[in-house]
Amino acid sequence: MVNWIYGIYIGLVILLIVIFAYGYFTVDWEAILSGTCEFPEMICTGLETLGFPNAWLTYKNLIWRCIVPLLGITAIFYGLLSKVGIFSRGINIILSFVVSLSTVPIGIFVVFVAVLFSVMGIYSVVLFGALIFISFSTIFTKAGMRATAGVFKEMDEQARKIQKTKAYYGKEIVESEKKISEILKKVKAKKIAPNVGTSMIIEERRRINDCKRMQTTADEKIKQIKDEKKDVQEDIKKTET
């Protein structure tokens, strides 16, 4: 099942790449890059030097084509750096912004934003579907793992209880053996009549045999639980493959 989910993930990634490639070859670059900067000359010169297209430097486009995508790329790089955990939080923020800003002059930022806006309708629908699928598959996978963990926990708890019962009968055997030893001493010391001592010893030995049978039963139950747990683990492995 897990391999099947991974296959779906890979298929979705390939589909998103295909959509992005489709948008790249079908985008109207002339229409997107045509226009003039609406800001003061100094600001226009500075932003153009950084690599932002002149046509995007308008009050209408600046937020959605420049600031928002730049912050989005910064957030992505910040998440990656935080996951690696090499630097501190402040350094991660600075490095993330520098890396995202460096994508502007080499054209990656411009291509990404232009293509994304070109295929936003298709891309957003597919991405939404992918997120829904991933969310539900993650929920079901975690629910299955919790259920399986609950079954294993219950089996382990049963085995522990049976083990305690076996230990209890072990103590009873030891007590009976001590009593037999004491009875033999009393018979030898003529504190107890031989026939009475024999009856008492027979009773204690019967008790010892009963306790040993209960221990054998406990061992069989523990083995049964272990076999059931092993069968469940094998079924899970077969399902995953």
Secondary structure, DSSP 8 states (H G I E B T S, - for coil): -HHHHHHHHHHHHHHHHHHHHHHHHH--HHHHH-----S-HHHHHHHHHHT--GGG-STTTIIIIIIHHHHHHHHHHHHHHHHHT-S-HHHHHHHHHHHHHHTTTTTHHHHHHHHHHHTHHHHHHHHHHHHHHHHHHHHHHHHHHHHHHHHHHHHHHHHHHHHHHHHHHHHHHHHHHHHHHHHHHHHHTTSS-HHHHHHHHHHHHHHHHHHHHHHHHHHHHHHHHHHHHHHHHHHHHHHH-
